[in-house]
């Protein structure tokens, strides 16, 4: 389960929140339009475990495992690092930030 303190760390100017469930938070990066699931499996003893990060590019339908993070905040940082790599190395400084109309309206929370 994600705490209110963890969920408050989501920068709503950086991410669109698609869904929040007991064990997964689904986000879209407003810079790259990549989709993300941050999944924290719940053990039978309700212990916290590491987060598993799943990712998809804007034009893909299937998610793939991107990596692991010790904390929810670490997962958010990994996503931002991935965006920085995409924008600075692959896209030569371009971002989707100015073209938000590509995001479906239903993805907003």
N, C-alpha and C positions, 0 to 999 in steps of 0.2 A: 504494500500500500504506500502511496505517495503522501507525504505530509503537506499541510497547507503552506508551511514555510518553503518546502521544495518547489511547489507549484507557483509560488509567488516569485521565484527566481526566473521564470520564463519572461523574457523581454518581449512584450506584445508588439513592439515596433520592429522587432527582428523576426519573430515567428508568428504564424497564424496557428492557433490551436484548433485541430480538427476534431479530436476526441480525447476524453480523459476517462479511463476505466480504472478498476481497482489495481490492476497490475501493468497497465500500459498507457503511455501518453503518446498521442500522435500529433505531429507538428509538420508544418510546411515552412521552409526557410523563404523569407521574402526576398532574399538576395539571389538565390539560385533556383527557386521553385522546386527544390528537391524535397521529397517526402521522407519523414523520419518516424520510426517507432522507438520509443525508449521503454524497454520491457524489463520489469523486475519480477522474476518468478517468486511466488509465495510458497514457502516450505510448509509442510504440515504442522510445524510448530510456530508458524507466523514469524519466522526469523527473516531479517533483511538479508538479501543476497546482492551480489553485484548486478549492475544493469547490463543488459544486452541491447546493443544498438543495431537497428535494421534501417536500411536506406534504399531509396529508389530515385532515379533521375526523373525529371519532369515528364518525359515521354515514355516511361516504362510503367508497366502495370504491376510487376512483381517486385517485392522487396528482397534484398539479400542482406546477409549478416555483414555489418560494417566493423563491429568490434565490441569490446567490453569496457566498462567504466566502473570504478569503485563506488562512485556516488552519482546522484542525479545531476548535480552541478558539474561534475567531471564530464558527464555525457553531453551536456549543453556546450561545454567548452570544446569537446571533440568535434561537435557539429560545426561550430564557428570556425575551427581550424580547417576543417574540410572545405567550408565555403571560401575561406581566404585562399586556399590552394587553388580551387576551381577558378575563382575570379582573377587572381594574380598570375597564375601560371598557364592556365588553359585558355581563359577568355581575354587575357591581356587587359585587365582592369574594367571590363564591362560587367554590369549587373542587371538583374531584372527589376531592381528596386523601383524604377520609373514606369514599369509596365505591369502593374498589379492587376489589371483587368483580365489577365490570363488565368488568375486564380478563380476557381468556381465559387460562387456566392455561398453555397452550402457548406464550404470548408470553414467558414467563419464561426467562431464561438464567442 
